[in-house]
Amino acid sequence: MNEQKPNPEQLFKTMAMVWFALFSSQLMFAIVSFAVKPELLKFDLAASPLGAEPMMVVVFAVLGLFLIAASFVMNANFSRKAVDAQSPGLIQTGMIVACAMCEAASVFGLVLAFSHSYQYFFLWIAAAMAGMAFHFPSRTKIINASMGKRL
């Protein structure tokens, strides 16, 4: 059976929609968490920024930042494989995996919000959104993977 390669422009549009859905889910995390736990909106500036469980906050911060950094490595690996295999679909896979890794970082913030009423949980969501912003699909990557050439 002959496998037909996707049209680069169609793939870009599909990837942009998927990216937007993943990106906007981060905003939904924040909205839902504030709706479910309204006390998170009341900031106690006298309290420690590390909250009641400083070790857990630090561990989750390190894990979140590690996942965001690792998402760039994963995305680059998928991009390289896509060019070598002339498979533009791997670009989409790389973007989804990278965004999922960033999203995992925001889930750490949600765990802190719900389990420890940590008021600065939104910083994890902001970091995840910043990471995801850099994973917006690139037409150039898709075209390069379609033609099998590197820039």
Number of C-alpha atoms within 10 A of each C-alpha: 3 4 5 6 12 14 12 19 12 10 20 23 13 14 22 17 13 18 21 14 11 18 22 12 14 21 15 11 18 17 12 12 19 15 12 10 13 10 13 19 12 8 11 10 8 6 10 10 13 14 16 13 12 12 11 14 21 12 12 20 19 13 15 25 18 14 21 26 15 15 24 22 14 16 22 16 14 23 26 21 18 25 22 16 14 19 21 27 19 21 27 24 16 25 28 20 17 27 27 18 24 32 26 19 27 28 20 19 27 23 14 22 19 15 9 15 16 22 22 19 23 22 14 25 25 17 19 27 24 14 24 26 14 12 20 17 22 13 15 13 21 27 20 21 25 21 15 17 14 13 5
